[in-house]
Amino acid sequence: MTDKDTIKDLLEASTDGTITAEQVTAAGLHRSVLQELVDNGELYRYGRGLYVRSNAWEDDLYLLQRKYGRGIYSHDTALYLLGYSDRTPIQYTMTFPKGYNTPSLKQESILIKRVVPENYSLGMIEINSPCGNPIRIYDLERTLCDILRGSGSDIQIITGAMKRYAASKDKDIHKLLQYADQLRVKSKVQRYMEVLL
């Protein structure tokens, strides 16, 4: 079996059309084989150590999260993915733990939010992206707290999302208030809930 055959086997086993330099090394191959496949157009380099099959349907949400494994989709992006906003985000918003710093992150077209480590995984869930790949986002209650806490979110988006939440059969007010208390936005959440409920 040639090196290219081994890589083709790895790609066929990949459900998302990606392969990493780490996988190639683990298979006992030299990483230069990846560069050969990039040069002949079979793969393209999405980011450091991450390669995508040229004929694969590109899922930016999934690939960005593969590239920046500590990023969780949040704020307006999570609101959109959860179906609580009709506005497609111009830029994706990702939250990272404080202290996480990758120089290439600043070159991406994403809004970066940082949180203290104890709040980083609060409300994190996994859903499928619109292309069907698994991505991590914050749940609805955490997202509502985040958009009320931060600046830059459109008041119409916030009000619309809060109205939809108040009318939803799936709302969990207890969880919302628990998150709001931990994220220090309880008074804002209570004001909205008093008006809407």
Phi, psi and omega in degrees: 000130181279168178300319181294324177296320179297317179293320177298322176297318178297318179293322178294327178285343181279123180283342185249005178076017180245160174214146180248156176299327179297319178296319181295316178296318180297332179278001177084019181255159175275143183295345180297338178297324178298316180297322177299318180291328175292315181299324181267007172086006180281330179231161166226151183274118180274326181190182183303116177077004182239123182237146183235140175299133184299329182266008180280147175289121186280123178251093184303318181301314181291313183294321177299320180287329174294321182290319180241082188300340180270355182280137177237129179293135187213183175051227185300327180294314179295320179301317178295313182295332179275356178083020180254010174212137179271351182274120175290127181297137176290319176233143175285146176250128178233142177253137180233155175290147177302139180098344178281122182217121175234122183306323183289343180299323181291341181274347180282158177267062179229151174273127185257127174242147179233143179226159177294148185306325182291341178257356187298312185265001180299117177079013181286133176226169176242132176229175174267139175292168177304337177270358175095006179265149181288132175225156179259131176222172173273147179292174187298316182297318178295318181297317178299318178297317181298316182288333176284331184281320187274178176248161176100346178279138180294131182300327178294321178295315181298310182298316179298316180294319180293322178296314179298320180296314181299327181274350185286142175284339183268005183295148178232086184300321180301313179296317180302314181290326177296313177298316182300322178294313181294325182267004175063044175229023186300319182295321178294316180297317181296323178299313179297315183294324178297321180286320189271334184263000000 
